[in-house]
């Protein structure tokens, strides 16, 4: 991991995060599709 | 969340995925009631350690990030992104139609961190997470507070500190009045300490 920020026009970092319903989701597995990431917090 | 589920159900196609990213320092259980209420057919992932906020550089939520078929980020709005704002929905619609989503809004932060400062913030966040995972909570909070002094407008970090120091204000319910008062008080202390002025917080030593 690098401290460089990823800006618009750059590649989305290939992260793997745990799914709330179990298992994991890897962003790179969605390549070939359009994606909307919606970040939110209950706080 | 219910609004996005409605949107997703209308536009769902093989070529579009909506991913909800719950920024929850205390784990996925805090997000669960909101998700279960909306019965979404899109997945929610949990970013417990603020990995996406560090990598993408956002300091608040809710956010929308549009990524194209090649994995390129085409548009991002950090803070205030909402299904209830027609201008935000319109950008997503344009993108799905294959049009240019247009320029991204600029994050409203009264300072810019240089690359070395960002690296220092990131290092302190990661060191804090490591210490926290070793049950050295006090030392973790010290690192997170140091990161916050470098990036005082970063609400993602500030709330991570709060959740660690005052877990009772986040579980079982979130005490919004406490948060407002706490933010006000911390801001006053920071202004008094010369960290932040009334116009915002300059980068220390700059």
gemmi code that builds the backbone of each chain (N, CA, C; Angstrom):
import gemmi

chains = {
    "A": [
        ("UNK", (0.854, -1.199, 0.000), (0.000, 0.000, 0.000), (0.884, 1.242, 0.000)),
        ("UNK", (0.441, 2.238, -0.693), (1.212, 3.475, -0.779), (0.382, 4.627, -0.261)),
        ("UNK", (1.043, 5.676, 0.175), (0.335, 6.819, 0.721), (-0.147, 7.749, -0.387)),
        ("UNK", (0.221, 7.464, -1.628), (-0.220, 8.338, -2.711), (-1.728, 8.236, -2.860)),
        ("UNK", (-2.375, 9.368, -2.998), (-3.816, 9.383, -3.143), (-4.185, 9.012, -4.567)),
        ("UNK", (-5.283, 8.301, -4.702), (-5.756, 7.940, -6.030), (-6.779, 8.968, -6.482)),
        ("UNK", (-6.492, 9.659, -7.579), (-7.360, 10.721, -8.058), (-8.259, 10.231, -9.177)),
        ("UNK", (-9.222, 11.076, -9.510), (-10.059, 10.827, -10.679), (-9.146, 10.718, -11.902)),
        ("UNK", (-9.420, 9.722, -12.765), (-8.583, 9.488, -13.933), (-7.562, 8.385, -13.708)),
        ("UNK", (-7.407, 7.990, -12.442), (-6.480, 6.905, -12.135), (-7.252, 5.616, -11.870)),
        ("UNK", (-6.504, 4.521, -11.798), (-7.124, 3.218, -11.551), (-7.603, 3.130, -10.103)),
        ("UNK", (-8.772, 2.536, -9.935), (-9.240, 2.239, -8.582), (-8.293, 1.200, -7.979)),
        ("UNK", (-7.780, 1.467, -6.773), (-6.898, 0.460, -6.153), (-7.619, -0.882, -6.011)),
        ("UNK", (-6.877, -1.944, -6.199), (-7.482, -3.280, -6.131), (-7.575, -3.742, -4.682)),
        ("UNK", (-8.687, -3.395, -4.056), (-8.884, -3.749, -2.657), (-9.778, -4.978, -2.538)),
        ("UNK", (-9.588, -5.698, -1.471), (-10.508, -6.779, -1.104), (-11.057, -6.445, 0.278)),
        ("UNK", (-12.381, -6.365, 0.375), (-13.006, -6.006, 1.658), (-14.037, -7.072, 2.028)),
        ("UNK", (-14.245, -7.275, 3.341), (-15.238, -8.267, 3.769), (-16.662, -7.800, 3.476)),
        ("UNK", (-17.476, -8.727, 3.000), (-18.898, -8.436, 2.769), (-19.664, -8.584, 4.073)),
        ("UNK", (-20.658, -7.722, 4.217), (-21.476, -7.765, 5.424), (-22.193, -9.114, 5.554)),
        ("UNK", (-22.555, -9.708, 4.404), (-23.290, -10.972, 4.436), (-22.355, -12.186, 4.371)),
        ("UNK", (-21.064, -11.942, 4.580), (-20.105, -13.051, 4.580), (-19.302, -13.101, 3.300)),
        ("UNK", (-18.115, -13.628, 3.384), (-17.231, -13.698, 2.224), (-16.539, -12.370, 1.975)),
        ("UNK", (-15.953, -12.264, 0.810), (-15.191, -11.065, 0.480), (-15.572, -10.548, -0.893)),
        ("UNK", (-15.275, -9.285, -1.120), (-15.479, -8.709, -2.442), (-14.177, -8.054, -2.876)),
        ("UNK", (-13.745, -8.439, -4.089), (-12.525, -7.852, -4.643), (-12.929, -6.923, -5.781)),
        ("UNK", (-12.487, -5.660, -5.678), (-12.895, -4.666, -6.684), (-12.491, -5.096, -8.099)),
        ("UNK", (-11.309, -5.697, -8.225), (-10.819, -6.050, -9.570), (-11.711, -7.104, -10.235)),
        ("UNK", (-12.466, -7.864, -9.443), (-13.363, -8.866, -10.019), (-14.523, -8.217, -10.770)),
        ("UNK", (-14.725, -6.911, -10.565), (-15.837, -6.215, -11.223), (-15.382, -5.492, -12.497)),
        ("UNK", (-14.127, -5.690, -12.863), (-13.610, -5.112, -14.095), (-14.505, -5.550, -15.255)),
        ("UNK", (-14.772, -4.635, -16.201), (-15.663, -4.963, -17.308), (-17.077, -4.467, -17.065)),
        ("UNK", (-17.314, -3.967, -15.844), (-18.624, -3.401, -15.529), (-18.460, -1.970, -15.050)),
        ("UNK", (-19.523, -1.193, -15.225), (-19.544, 0.127, -14.603), (-19.895, -0.042, -13.130)),
        ("UNK", (-19.299, 0.807, -12.311), (-19.474, 0.623, -10.879), (-19.733, 1.962, -10.202)),
        ("UNK", (-20.670, 1.949, -9.286), (-20.841, 3.085, -8.373), (-20.487, 2.600, -6.982)),
        ("UNK", (-19.444, 3.207, -6.410), (-19.126, 2.944, -5.008), (-19.816, 4.002, -4.183)),
        ("UNK", (-20.577, 3.551, -3.210), (-21.306, 4.478, -2.343), (-20.778, 4.280, -0.926)),
        ("UNK", (-19.989, 5.251, -0.460), (-19.426, 5.141, 0.887), (-20.302, 5.898, 1.875)),
        ("UNK", (-20.577, 5.287, 3.006), (-21.446, 5.899, 3.985), (-21.039, 5.407, 5.380)),
        ("UNK", (-21.583, 6.033, 6.383), (-21.314, 5.609, 7.750), (-22.568, 5.777, 8.598)),
        ("UNK", (-22.721, 4.907, 9.565), (-23.886, 5.029, 10.444), (-23.669, 6.150, 11.446)),
        ("UNK", (-22.439, 6.638, 11.549), (-22.058, 7.607, 12.551), (-22.245, 9.016, 12.092)),
    ],
    "B": [
        ("UNK", (-30.087, 4.574, 1.740), (-29.978, 3.165, 1.309), (-31.238, 2.671, 0.574)),
        ("UNK", (-32.447, 2.931, 1.099), (-33.640, 2.510, 0.335), (-33.696, 3.199, -1.024)),
        ("UNK", (-33.278, 4.469, -1.063), (-33.276, 5.211, -2.324), (-32.342, 4.586, -3.341)),
        ("UNK", (-31.177, 4.186, -2.885), (-30.227, 3.560, -3.807), (-30.713, 2.194, -4.259)),
        ("UNK", (-31.418, 1.483, -3.386), (-31.964, 0.184, -3.789), (-32.986, 0.375, -4.920)),
        ("UNK", (-33.817, 1.410, -4.784), (-34.800, 1.707, -5.833), (-34.088, 2.022, -7.150)),
        ("UNK", (-33.065, 2.862, -7.060), (-32.285, 3.238, -8.242), (-31.662, 2.005, -8.892)),
        ("UNK", (-31.070, 1.170, -8.070), (-30.371, -0.026, -8.567), (-31.355, -0.978, -9.250)),
        ("UNK", (-32.531, -1.144, -8.619), (-33.528, -2.062, -9.186), (-33.977, -1.588, -10.571)),
        ("UNK", (-34.045, -0.257, -10.738), (-34.485, 0.300, -12.020), (-33.431, 0.145, -13.115)),
        ("UNK", (-32.180, 0.327, -12.734), (-31.119, 0.383, -13.751), (-30.235, -0.835, -13.763)),
        ("UNK", (-30.592, -1.828, -13.008), (-29.734, -2.985, -12.930), (-29.551, -3.604, -14.303)),
        ("UNK", (-28.338, -3.818, -14.646), (-28.058, -4.525, -15.887), (-26.769, -5.280, -15.645)),
        ("UNK", (-26.417, -6.110, -16.594), (-25.179, -6.872, -16.420), (-23.969, -5.962, -16.383)),
        ("UNK", (-24.176, -4.740, -16.840), (-23.011, -3.864, -16.965), (-22.899, -2.833, -15.848)),
        ("UNK", (-23.715, -2.959, -14.811), (-23.666, -1.967, -13.734), (-23.737, -2.645, -12.375)),
        ("UNK", (-22.807, -2.271, -11.525), (-22.836, -2.778, -10.154), (-22.773, -1.615, -9.182)),
        ("UNK", (-23.587, -1.686, -8.161), (-23.532, -0.707, -7.075), (-22.949, -1.431, -5.858)),
        ("UNK", (-21.924, -0.845, -5.298), (-21.307, -1.425, -4.109), (-21.436, -0.419, -2.976)),
        ("UNK", (-22.051, -0.832, -1.901), (-22.132, 0.032, -0.731), (-20.940, -0.272, 0.178)),
        ("UNK", (-20.236, 0.784, 0.561), (-19.049, 0.637, 1.408), (-19.355, 1.284, 2.757)),
        ("UNK", (-19.524, 0.458, 3.775), (-19.857, 0.981, 5.100), (-18.560, 1.309, 5.836)),
        ("UNK", (-18.373, 2.607, 6.130), (-17.168, 3.043, 6.846), (-17.472, 2.929, 8.337)),
        ("UNK", (-17.152, 1.796, 8.919), (-17.527, 1.547, 10.311), (-16.300, 1.138, 11.115)),
        ("UNK", (-15.825, 2.056, 11.957), (-14.622, 1.763, 12.751), (-14.875, 0.659, 13.758)),
        ("UNK", (-16.144, 0.473, 14.109), (-16.441, -0.504, 15.153), (-16.911, -1.834, 14.563)),
        ("UNK", (-16.802, -1.971, 13.241), (-17.170, -3.232, 12.623), (-18.533, -3.192, 11.961)),
        ("UNK", (-18.869, -4.282, 11.271), (-20.056, -4.329, 10.437), (-21.380, -4.286, 11.180)),
        ("UNK", (-21.365, -4.627, 12.466), (-22.634, -4.677, 13.194), (-23.322, -3.320, 13.249)),
        ("UNK", (-22.522, -2.239, 13.241), (-23.109, -0.900, 13.274), (-23.874, -0.605, 11.985)),
        ("UNK", (-23.439, -1.200, 10.876), (-24.077, -0.945, 9.584), (-25.293, -1.837, 9.354)),
        ("UNK", (-25.301, -2.965, 10.019), (-26.288, -4.008, 9.714), (-27.748, -3.527, 9.769)),
        ("UNK", (-28.164, -2.799, 10.815), (-29.579, -2.394, 10.861), (-30.002, -1.555, 9.653)),
        ("UNK", (-29.109, -0.659, 9.210), (-29.441, 0.194, 8.068), (-29.569, -0.620, 6.790)),
        ("UNK", (-28.695, -1.608, 6.661), (-28.702, -2.435, 5.454), (-29.928, -3.345, 5.462)),
        ("UNK", (-30.184, -3.961, 6.597), (-31.295, -4.922, 6.652), (-32.637, -4.238, 6.424)),
        ("UNK", (-32.717, -2.987, 6.846), (-33.944, -2.218, 6.668), (-34.263, -1.988, 5.192)),
        ("UNK", (-33.205, -1.842, 4.381), (-33.389, -1.471, 2.969), (-33.490, -2.682, 2.044)),
        ("UNK", (-33.197, -3.872, 2.558), (-33.192, -5.094, 1.741), (-32.497, -4.890, 0.396)),
        ("UNK", (-31.275, -4.420, 0.400), (-30.632, -4.159, -0.894), (-30.270, -5.454, -1.621)),
        ("UNK", (-30.318, -5.407, -2.942), (-29.869, -6.549, -3.738), (-28.433, -6.340, -4.204)),
        ("UNK", (-27.844, -5.198, -3.815), (-26.423, -4.982, -4.093), (-25.638, -5.253, -2.804)),
        ("UNK", (-24.357, -5.582, -2.942), (-23.590, -5.949, -1.748), (-23.125, -4.742, -0.932)),
        ("UNK", (-22.970, -4.953, 0.354), (-22.323, -3.981, 1.237), (-21.027, -4.595, 1.744)),
        ("UNK", (-19.937, -3.849, 1.592), (-18.677, -4.280, 2.192), (-18.366, -3.358, 3.361)),
        ("UNK", (-17.564, -3.848, 4.290), (-17.261, -3.091, 5.501), (-15.792, -2.664, 5.472)),
        ("UNK", (-15.580, -1.355, 5.570), (-14.216, -0.820, 5.635), (-13.970, -0.364, 7.068)),
        ("UNK", (-13.531, -1.309, 7.877), (-13.374, -1.056, 9.302), (-12.161, -0.178, 9.581)),
        ("UNK", (-11.166, -0.236, 8.720), (-9.903, 0.439, 9.016), (-9.666, 1.681, 8.166)),
        ("UNK", (-10.699, 2.134, 7.473), (-10.524, 3.359, 6.690), (-9.544, 3.222, 5.541)),
        ("UNK", (-9.456, 2.024, 4.982), (-8.511, 1.802, 3.882), (-8.908, 2.633, 2.658)),
        ("UNK", (-10.208, 2.681, 2.367), (-10.631, 3.443, 1.176), (-10.444, 4.942, 1.394)),
        ("UNK", (-10.670, 5.411, 2.632), (-10.512, 6.853, 2.850), (-9.054, 7.259, 2.718)),
        ("UNK", (-8.144, 6.395, 3.145), (-6.720, 6.689, 2.985), (-6.325, 6.675, 1.509)),
        ("UNK", (-6.762, 5.630, 0.794), (-6.332, 5.488, -0.599), (-6.954, 6.549, -1.514)),
        ("UNK", (-8.221, 6.884, -1.244), (-8.892, 7.840, -2.124), (-8.798, 9.263, -1.581)),
        ("UNK", (-8.404, 9.398, -0.322), (-8.160, 10.733, 0.225), (-9.414, 11.480, 0.634)),
        ("UNK", (-10.479, 10.761, 0.979), (-11.668, 11.513, 1.402), (-11.694, 11.671, 2.915)),
        ("UNK", (-12.343, 12.756, 3.350), (-12.318, 13.137, 4.759), (-13.698, 13.117, 5.392)),
        ("UNK", (-14.702, 12.778, 4.612), (-16.065, 12.717, 5.135), (-16.870, 11.780, 4.249)),
        ("UNK", (-18.045, 11.413, 4.681), (-18.999, 10.642, 3.879), (-20.342, 11.361, 3.978)),
        ("UNK", (-21.341, 11.057, 3.154), (-21.390, 10.004, 2.125), (-20.762, 10.435, 0.787)),
        ("UNK", (-20.210, 9.435, 0.105), (-19.485, 9.668, -1.137), (-20.021, 8.810, -2.271)),
        ("UNK", (-19.847, 9.315, -3.490), (-20.106, 8.513, -4.680), (-18.858, 8.506, -5.546)),
        ("UNK", (-18.454, 7.314, -6.004), (-17.282, 7.187, -6.875), (-17.696, 6.344, -8.077)),
        ("UNK", (-17.526, 6.895, -9.276), (-17.886, 6.170, -10.489), (-16.626, 5.576, -11.118)),
        ("UNK", (-16.704, 4.279, -11.398), (-15.556, 3.555, -11.952), (-16.006, 2.918, -13.263)),
        ("UNK", (-15.197, 3.089, -14.323), (-15.627, 2.549, -15.615), (-15.192, 1.095, -15.800)),
        ("UNK", (-15.482, 0.568, -16.989), (-15.246, -0.855, -17.260), (-13.771, -1.232, -17.151)),
        ("UNK", (-12.894, -0.248, -17.356), (-11.453, -0.524, -17.291), (-10.891, -0.349, -15.887)),
        ("UNK", (-11.754, -0.024, -14.926), (-11.270, 0.165, -13.561), (-10.778, 1.576, -13.288)),
        ("UNK", (-11.035, 2.509, -14.217), (-10.609, 3.896, -14.011), (-11.668, 4.669, -13.240)),
        ("UNK", (-11.214, 5.478, -12.298), (-12.143, 6.356, -11.583), (-12.487, 7.518, -12.502)),
        ("UNK", (-13.772, 7.678, -12.796), (-14.180, 8.704, -13.762), (-14.773, 9.935, -13.090)),
        ("UNK", (-15.239, 9.777, -11.863), (-15.883, 10.892, -11.156), (-15.956, 10.535, -9.681)),
        ("UNK", (-15.827, 11.544, -8.841), (-15.945, 11.282, -7.398), (-16.500, 12.511, -6.708)),
        ("UNK", (-17.396, 12.288, -5.799), (-17.887, 13.360, -4.929), (-17.712, 12.893, -3.489)),
        ("UNK", (-16.841, 13.624, -2.758), (-16.529, 13.243, -1.391), (-17.237, 14.179, -0.423)),
        ("UNK", (-18.239, 13.637, 0.239), (-19.043, 14.419, 1.172), (-20.315, 14.900, 0.490)),
        ("UNK", (-21.444, 14.625, 1.114), (-22.720, 15.161, 0.642), (-23.305, 14.507, -0.600)),
        ("UNK", (-22.775, 13.347, -1.001), (-23.343, 12.641, -2.147), (-24.640, 11.960, -1.711)),
        ("UNK", (-25.725, 12.200, -2.475), (-27.011, 11.685, -2.001), (-27.971, 11.373, -3.140)),
        ("UNK", (-28.735, 10.307, -2.955), (-29.800, 9.945, -3.897), (-30.869, 11.040, -3.922)),
        ("UNK", (-30.928, 11.836, -2.860), (-31.932, 12.901, -2.776), (-31.504, 14.167, -3.513)),
        ("UNK", (-30.291, 14.191, -4.050), (-29.838, 15.355, -4.810), (-29.909, 15.047, -6.302)),
        ("UNK", (-30.832, 15.706, -7.004), (-31.007, 15.408, -8.428), (-29.705, 15.546, -9.225)),
        ("UNK", (-28.844, 16.513, -8.830), (-27.604, 16.705, -9.597), (-26.669, 15.497, -9.450)),
        ("UNK", (-26.706, 14.840, -8.288), (-25.865, 13.652, -8.099), (-26.413, 12.482, -8.919)),
        ("UNK", (-27.729, 12.311, -8.869), (-28.351, 11.214, -9.616), (-28.123, 11.406, -11.115)),
        ("UNK", (-28.201, 12.665, -11.563), (-28.019, 12.973, -12.983), (-26.620, 12.572, -13.463)),
        ("UNK", (-25.610, 12.794, -12.633), (-24.242, 12.408, -13.001), (-24.159, 10.892, -13.184)),
        ("UNK", (-24.768, 10.153, -12.276), (-24.732, 8.688, -12.378), (-25.474, 8.243, -13.640)),
        ("UNK", (-26.614, 8.865, -13.906), (-27.393, 8.536, -15.114), (-26.567, 8.777, -16.380)),
        ("UNK", (-25.900, 9.939, -16.421), (-25.063, 10.274, -17.590), (-23.994, 9.207, -17.795)),
        ("UNK", (-23.359, 8.842, -16.705), (-22.285, 7.846, -16.758), (-22.818, 6.511, -17.283)),
        ("UNK", (-24.010, 6.128, -16.819), (-24.587, 4.846, -17.246), (-25.000, 4.878, -18.710)),
        ("UNK", (-25.324, 6.092, -19.210), (-25.672, 6.223, -20.633), (-24.420, 6.229, -21.508)),
        ("UNK", (-23.255, 6.181, -20.892), (-22.014, 6.185, -21.654), (-21.483, 7.575, -21.933)),
        ("UNK", (-22.074, 8.593, -21.259), (-21.603, 9.962, -21.461), (-20.564, 10.321, -20.407)),
        ("UNK", (-19.895, 11.441, -20.662), (-18.888, 11.923, -19.711), (-19.596, 12.424, -18.452)),
        ("UNK", (-19.231, 11.901, -17.273), (-19.899, 12.382, -16.055), (-19.563, 13.830, -15.704)),
        ("UNK", (-18.563, 14.397, -16.352), (-18.226, 15.794, -16.094), (-17.221, 15.941, -14.962)),
        ("UNK", (-16.903, 17.199, -14.617), (-15.884, 17.433, -13.589), (-16.366, 17.021, -12.206)),
        ("UNK", (-15.447, 16.587, -11.386), (-15.777, 16.179, -10.021), (-15.755, 17.378, -9.086)),
        ("UNK", (-16.686, 17.419, -8.127), (-16.652, 18.499, -7.140), (-15.362, 18.425, -6.316)),
        ("UNK", (-14.912, 19.576, -5.883), (-13.694, 19.628, -5.070), (-14.085, 19.494, -3.601)),
        ("UNK", (-13.322, 18.716, -2.861), (-13.575, 18.593, -1.420), (-13.344, 19.937, -0.747)),
        ("UNK", (-14.259, 20.305, 0.102), (-14.190, 21.605, 0.744), (-13.329, 21.524, 2.006)),
        ("UNK", (-12.023, 21.595, 1.813), (-11.085, 21.532, 2.937), (-10.140, 22.725, 2.816)),
        ("UNK", (-9.934, 23.461, 3.907), (-9.188, 24.713, 3.812), (-7.667, 24.558, 3.768)),
        ("UNK", (-7.174, 23.379, 3.454), (-5.724, 23.189, 3.342), (-5.471, 21.981, 2.457)),
        ("UNK", (-4.254, 21.864, 1.997), (-3.878, 20.710, 1.193), (-2.672, 20.056, 1.848)),
        ("UNK", (-2.711, 18.763, 1.957), (-1.550, 18.055, 2.500), (-0.597, 17.739, 1.356)),
        ("UNK", (0.683, 17.949, 1.598), (1.683, 17.540, 0.625), (1.893, 16.042, 0.690)),
        ("UNK", (2.633, 15.495, -0.273), (2.824, 14.038, -0.313), (3.477, 13.481, 0.955)),
        ("UNK", (4.438, 14.204, 1.516), (5.096, 13.696, 2.728), (4.158, 13.711, 3.915)),
        ("UNK", (3.335, 14.768, 3.989), (2.375, 14.849, 5.093), (1.332, 13.742, 4.982)),
        ("UNK", (0.873, 13.514, 3.749), (-0.089, 12.416, 3.548), (0.522, 11.083, 3.961)),
        ("UNK", (1.795, 10.903, 3.608), (2.458, 9.649, 3.942), (2.574, 9.487, 5.458)),
        ("UNK", (2.838, 10.610, 6.137), (2.945, 10.562, 7.594), (1.594, 10.226, 8.227)),
        ("UNK", (0.525, 10.868, 7.737), (-0.825, 10.564, 8.230), (-1.126, 9.082, 8.018)),
        ("UNK", (-0.839, 8.595, 6.819), (-1.115, 7.201, 6.482), (-0.314, 6.253, 7.383)),
        ("UNK", (0.958, 6.588, 7.613), (1.801, 5.739, 8.456), (1.249, 5.668, 9.875)),
        ("UNK", (0.811, 6.818, 10.384), (0.292, 6.853, 11.757), (-1.034, 6.091, 11.854)),
        ("UNK", (-1.866, 6.201, 10.817), (-3.120, 5.445, 10.817), (-2.838, 3.944, 10.834)),
        ("UNK", (-1.876, 3.537, 10.005), (-1.580, 2.107, 9.915), (-0.934, 1.592, 11.191)),
        ("UNK", (-0.025, 2.407, 11.759), (0.601, 2.013, 13.020), (-0.471, 1.877, 14.107)),
        ("UNK", (-1.429, 2.818, 14.112), (-2.524, 2.763, 15.079), (-3.350, 1.493, 14.923)),
        ("UNK", (-3.653, 1.129, 13.673), (-4.435, -0.096, 13.438), (-3.681, -1.326, 13.930)),
        ("UNK", (-2.365, -1.332, 13.677), (-1.550, -2.473, 14.117), (-1.564, -2.565, 15.641)),
        ("UNK", (-1.340, -1.417, 16.307), (-1.345, -1.407, 17.776), (-2.708, -1.837, 18.307)),
        ("UNK", (-3.768, -1.359, 17.646), (-5.122, -1.704, 18.074), (-5.345, -3.210, 17.959)),
        ("UNK", (-4.829, -3.801, 16.875), (-5.017, -5.242, 16.679), (-4.239, -6.043, 17.726)),
        ("UNK", (-3.236, -5.405, 18.352), (-2.472, -6.071, 19.414), (-3.023, -5.727, 20.802)),
        ("UNK", (-4.248, -5.151, 20.793), (-4.916, -4.751, 22.038), (-4.149, -3.668, 22.799)),
        ("UNK", (-3.375, -2.867, 22.080), (-2.687, -1.735, 22.704), (-3.438, -0.464, 22.309)),
        ("UNK", (-4.665, -0.378, 22.817), (-5.614, 0.638, 22.410), (-5.115, 2.072, 22.684)),
        ("UNK", (-4.521, 2.277, 23.877), (-4.076, 3.630, 24.224), (-3.006, 4.132, 23.260)),
        ("UNK", (-2.078, 3.250, 22.929), (-1.022, 3.649, 22.000), (-1.592, 3.878, 20.603)),
        ("UNK", (-2.604, 3.077, 20.244), (-3.258, 3.259, 18.942), (-3.901, 4.641, 18.868)),
        ("UNK", (-4.615, 4.994, 19.934), (-5.309, 6.293, 19.942), (-4.304, 7.444, 19.859)),
        ("UNK", (-3.160, 7.288, 20.516), (-2.117, 8.318, 20.438), (-1.678, 8.529, 18.984)),
        ("UNK", (-1.504, 7.444, 18.242), (-1.107, 7.560, 16.831), (-2.207, 8.207, 16.005)),
        ("UNK", (-3.461, 7.810, 16.252), (-4.579, 8.379, 15.490), (-4.737, 9.865, 15.792)),
        ("UNK", (-4.497, 10.233, 17.060), (-4.587, 11.657, 17.398), (-3.489, 12.451, 16.703)),
        ("UNK", (-2.325, 11.846, 16.582), (-1.238, 12.520, 15.868), (-1.611, 12.694, 14.394)),
        ("UNK", (-2.256, 11.681, 13.824), (-2.709, 11.777, 12.424), (-3.743, 12.889, 12.286)),
        ("UNK", (-4.612, 12.997, 13.273), (-5.670, 14.011, 13.237), (-5.091, 15.426, 13.345)),
        ("UNK", (-4.027, 15.583, 14.127), (-3.402, 16.909, 14.229), (-2.848, 17.347, 12.879)),
        ("UNK", (-2.402, 16.375, 12.081), (-1.888, 16.700, 10.752), (-3.012, 16.978, 9.764)),
        ("UNK", (-4.155, 16.357, 10.005), (-5.272, 16.426, 9.057), (-6.568, 16.682, 9.833)),
        ("UNK", (-6.646, 17.884, 10.477), (-7.722, 18.113, 11.460), (-9.135, 18.184, 10.870)),
        ("UNK", (-9.262, 18.375, 9.553), (-10.608, 18.392, 8.963), (-11.078, 16.994, 8.606)),
        ("UNK", (-10.274, 15.996, 8.915), (-10.608, 14.635, 8.503), (-11.552, 13.983, 9.508)),
        ("UNK", (-12.846, 13.992, 9.165), (-13.858, 13.453, 10.081), (-13.775, 11.938, 10.200)),
        ("UNK", (-13.239, 11.293, 9.159), (-13.114, 9.836, 9.218), (-12.144, 9.453, 10.334)),
        ("UNK", (-11.008, 10.186, 10.398), (-10.033, 9.912, 11.463), (-10.604, 10.343, 12.818)),
        ("UNK", (-11.214, 11.533, 12.853), (-11.713, 12.058, 14.129), (-12.719, 11.087, 14.756)),
        ("UNK", (-13.585, 10.523, 13.914), (-14.591, 9.609, 14.472), (-13.987, 8.261, 14.857)),
        ("UNK", (-12.881, 7.906, 14.193), (-12.190, 6.683, 14.587), (-11.640, 6.844, 16.020)),
        ("UNK", (-11.095, 8.031, 16.296), (-10.591, 8.316, 17.650), (-11.747, 8.278, 18.653)),
        ("UNK", (-12.846, 8.914, 18.282), (-14.006, 8.929, 19.193), (-14.491, 7.518, 19.487)),
        ("UNK", (-14.606, 6.711, 18.430), (-15.140, 5.356, 18.611), (-14.236, 4.536, 19.525)),
        ("UNK", (-12.914, 4.806, 19.462), (-11.980, 4.066, 20.312), (-12.031, 4.568, 21.754)),
        ("UNK", (-12.149, 5.890, 21.915), (-12.087, 6.468, 23.258), (-13.429, 6.460, 23.981)),
        ("UNK", (-14.506, 6.560, 23.204), (-15.842, 6.653, 23.810), (-16.796, 5.653, 23.154)),
        ("UNK", (-16.476, 4.353, 23.251), (-17.317, 3.364, 22.555), (-18.775, 3.429, 22.998)),
        ("UNK", (-19.009, 3.875, 24.252), (-20.385, 3.916, 24.769), (-21.224, 4.964, 24.045)),
        ("UNK", (-20.564, 5.889, 23.321), (-21.317, 6.893, 22.560), (-21.713, 6.364, 21.181)),
        ("UNK", (-21.261, 5.167, 20.851), (-21.542, 4.583, 19.537), (-22.357, 3.298, 19.632)),
        ("UNK", (-22.338, 2.678, 20.796), (-23.091, 1.443, 21.011), (-23.862, 1.523, 22.314)),
        ("UNK", (-25.092, 1.055, 22.351), (-25.832, 0.419, 21.245), (-26.427, 1.432, 20.260)),
        ("UNK", (-26.528, 2.694, 20.663), (-27.027, 3.695, 19.712), (-25.998, 4.820, 19.602)),
        ("UNK", (-26.097, 5.559, 18.503), (-25.152, 6.646, 18.260), (-25.692, 7.934, 18.859)),
        ("UNK", (-24.871, 8.554, 19.681), (-25.281, 9.767, 20.394), (-24.871, 10.997, 19.575)),
        ("UNK", (-25.799, 11.457, 18.750), (-25.483, 12.574, 17.837), (-25.266, 13.880, 18.591)),
        ("UNK", (-26.029, 14.093, 19.664), (-25.846, 15.323, 20.446), (-24.436, 15.368, 21.042)),
        ("UNK", (-24.001, 14.215, 21.521), (-22.647, 14.144, 22.082), (-21.616, 14.494, 21.006)),
        ("UNK", (-21.808, 13.966, 19.808), (-20.851, 14.225, 18.721), (-20.773, 15.707, 18.383)),
        ("UNK", (-21.936, 16.362, 18.306), (-21.959, 17.799, 17.990), (-21.202, 18.592, 19.055)),
        ("UNK", (-21.495, 18.249, 20.317), (-20.854, 18.959, 21.428), (-19.352, 18.670, 21.461)),
        ("UNK", (-19.002, 17.411, 21.217), (-17.596, 17.004, 21.231), (-16.815, 17.711, 20.125)),
        ("UNK", (-17.417, 17.777, 18.940), (-16.749, 18.438, 17.811), (-16.539, 19.919, 18.123)),
        ("UNK", (-17.580, 20.541, 18.678), (-17.503, 21.958, 19.024), (-16.369, 22.192, 20.030)),
        ("UNK", (-16.343, 21.334, 21.040), (-15.342, 21.495, 22.084), (-13.915, 21.265, 21.564)),
        ("UNK", (-13.774, 20.221, 20.756), (-12.443, 19.932, 20.228), (-11.970, 21.050, 19.315)),
        ("UNK", (-12.894, 21.580, 18.508), (-12.539, 22.711, 17.633), (-12.077, 23.911, 18.461)),
        ("UNK", (-12.835, 24.194, 19.541), (-12.456, 25.327, 20.397), (-11.069, 25.122, 20.991)),
        ("UNK", (-10.819, 23.887, 21.455), (-9.499, 23.584, 22.009), (-8.407, 23.739, 20.966)),
        ("UNK", (-8.724, 23.303, 19.742), (-7.715, 23.372, 18.684), (-7.432, 24.816, 18.296)),
        ("UNK", (-8.494, 25.620, 18.270), (-8.292, 27.046, 17.965), (-7.445, 27.690, 19.056)),
        ("UNK", (-7.787, 27.365, 20.326), (-7.042, 27.925, 21.460), (-5.580, 27.489, 21.415)),
        ("UNK", (-5.345, 26.256, 20.954), (-3.977, 25.736, 20.915), (-3.232, 26.213, 19.666)),
        ("UNK", (-3.939, 26.957, 18.821), (-3.288, 27.482, 17.625), (-3.193, 26.478, 16.499)),
        ("UNK", (-3.895, 25.334, 16.641), (-3.867, 24.345, 15.556), (-4.731, 24.822, 14.401)),
        ("UNK", (-5.914, 25.349, 14.757), (-6.851, 25.769, 13.715), (-7.298, 27.209, 13.988)),
        ("UNK", (-7.477, 27.960, 12.940), (-8.062, 29.281, 13.055), (-9.530, 29.210, 12.733)),
        ("UNK", (-10.243, 30.334, 12.846), (-11.675, 30.327, 12.558), (-11.972, 29.971, 11.097)),
        ("UNK", (-10.987, 30.142, 10.208), (-11.206, 29.822, 8.798), (-10.827, 28.390, 8.465)),
        ("UNK", (-10.464, 27.632, 9.478), (-10.065, 26.264, 9.215), (-8.706, 26.000, 9.783)),
        ("UNK", (-8.176, 24.840, 9.449), (-6.935, 24.417, 10.060), (-5.810, 24.430, 9.043)),
        ("UNK", (-4.767, 25.216, 9.267), (-3.617, 25.149, 8.374), (-2.820, 23.891, 8.659)),
        ("UNK", (-2.016, 23.481, 7.723), (-1.137, 22.362, 7.987), (-0.122, 22.817, 9.026)),
        ("UNK", (0.030, 22.067, 10.112), (0.999, 22.466, 11.127), (2.378, 22.663, 10.493)),
        ("UNK", (3.148, 23.537, 11.034), (4.500, 23.917, 10.628), (4.582, 24.504, 9.224)),
        ("UNK", (3.432, 24.677, 8.538), (3.489, 25.257, 7.190), (3.477, 26.780, 7.288)),
    ],
}
model = gemmi.Model(1)
for chain_id, residues in chains.items():
    chain = gemmi.Chain(chain_id)
    for i, (resn, *xyz) in enumerate(residues, 1):
        res = gemmi.Residue()
        res.name, res.seqid = resn, gemmi.SeqId(i, " ")
        for name, pos in zip(("N", "CA", "C"), xyz):
            atom = gemmi.Atom()
            atom.name, atom.element = name, gemmi.Element(name[0])
            atom.pos, atom.b_iso = gemmi.Position(*pos), 0.0
            res.add_atom(atom)
        chain.add_residue(res)
    model.add_chain(chain)
structure = gemmi.Structure()
structure.add_model(model)
structure.setup_entities()
